[in-house]
Amino acid sequence: MFSLIVKRDGVVTVLNLNDFPIRLTLSVDSKKYKIKSVEDMKLLQSNENEVRVRLKENSFGVLRLENV
């Protein structure tokens, strides 16, 4: 189980509640990137396991969180 915390400035923080590793996959323009940090992303919308974010460069991406 994981949790997303979104601060007032829109920064997304991932908390791993059960100390299991979490794989973060960022999809941008149909390309997938594995990332370790979401510090520079702004939250746009979210659901249970997917977060749509705006990146630093003003491109858009979808961040998927999966238990590994």
LINFEN-V814396 format. One record per residue. PHI is phi in radians with two decimals (999 if undefined). D_LAST is the distance of its C-alpha to the last C-alpha in Angstrom with 1 decimal. Layout:
# LINFEN-V814396
phi/d_last
PHI/D_LAST
PHI/D_LAST
This chain:
# LINFEN-V814396
phi/d_last
999/10.6
-2.29/11.3
-2.31/14.7
-1.89/16.5
-2.07/19.8
-1.98/22.4
-1.40/25.4
-1.06/28.9
-1.43/28.8
1.58/25.8
-1.26/23.3
-1.68/19.8
-2.07/18.0
-1.80/14.4
-1.95/14.2
-1.75/11.4
-1.29/13.3
-1.88/11.7
1.04/11.0
-1.62/7.3
-1.15/5.8
-2.09/5.6
-1.69/6.1
-1.84/9.7
-2.08/11.6
-1.84/15.3
-1.82/17.6
-2.27/21.2
0.89/23.9
1.19/21.8
-1.80/20.2
-1.91/16.5
-2.23/15.7
-1.52/12.7
-2.25/13.9
-1.96/13.6
-2.43/16.2
-2.07/17.6
-1.13/20.8
-1.71/23.1
-1.82/22.1
-1.89/24.2
-1.26/22.9
-1.87/24.8
-2.76/23.3
-2.57/20.2
-2.36/19.1
-1.05/16.4
-2.38/13.4
-2.50/15.3
-2.23/17.6
-1.59/20.5
-2.28/21.6
-1.84/24.6
-1.49/24.2
-0.98/26.7
-1.46/28.6
1.20/29.1
-1.49/27.0
-1.96/24.6
-2.63/21.0
-2.06/18.2
-1.74/15.1
-1.91/12.1
-1.94/9.3
-2.35/6.1
-1.24/3.8
-1.78/0.0
